[in-house]
Structures are given as structure tokens and as C-alpha cells.
Amino acid sequence: MNSPEMTFTLAHLVFAMCFVFTPNEFHSTRLTVENLMSGWLGSQDAAFVSFHLRSTAATLLGHSLLALGEALPASSLPGTGTRKPRASSCDSLATWGKHAFCS
């Protein structure tokens, strides 16, 4: 648990699970897809079918964007410093010699 990457991963996993399987606490704080997108969804009473089509699209988009949260590099978080650069494919092929794609 010393690494910031592990802490971020666990925090993101907890948030994602609570966002997908919405507990009562998230409902009481109005942290649901429907409440966050209520301005775009409109009223369920005025246009039932379009409301549910938009609600489905918003839920799909919101849940799909959760995966992008894990793709954020940990170095973009405040106080985590910089990461070590990964070895390039040319470095791992050093014994094979230079190839056309290595400059």
C-alpha cells in the first residue's frame, strides 16, 4: 500500500463499484447517472420513451468512462512525483540489432 498507484487503483475500484452498484448513500447524495445528467434527460412524465432512451445512453456512457479513470497515469496525481520511463521496444531488441522501425 506504499505506492500511490496501488492507492489510486483501490480508490478507483471502490468508486467504480459504488457507481455501478449504487448503494443508498449514493442515492441520498444524488450521485447517480440520472441525477448528474438530469438537465439533458428532461422529464420522464413529458416524454417517457425519449427519457428512457437518453437515460440508457447516459448510463452506458457514464459506466464506459469509468474505465478511463484507471488509464490516468499516477504521475498526474498531485504529490506522486514522476514515473520511471518504460524501456522502448528498441531497447529490448538491442541484441537483435537495429531494425527499420528503431531510429
QUIPEVEN-V416330 format. One record per pair of residues at least 12 apart in sequence whose C-alpha atoms are under 8 Angstrom apart, sorted by sequence separation. I is the first residue (numbers start at 1). J is the second residue. If there is no record, write none. Layout:
i=I j=J
i=I j=J
This chain:
i=19 j=31
i=90 j=102
i=19 j=32
i=41 j=54
i=41 j=55
i=34 j=55
i=37 j=58
i=34 j=58
i=33 j=58
i=34 j=59
i=33 j=59
i=33 j=62
i=20 j=63
i=16 j=66
i=12 j=69
i=12 j=70
i=9 j=70
i=8 j=74
i=5 j=74
i=4 j=74
i=4 j=80
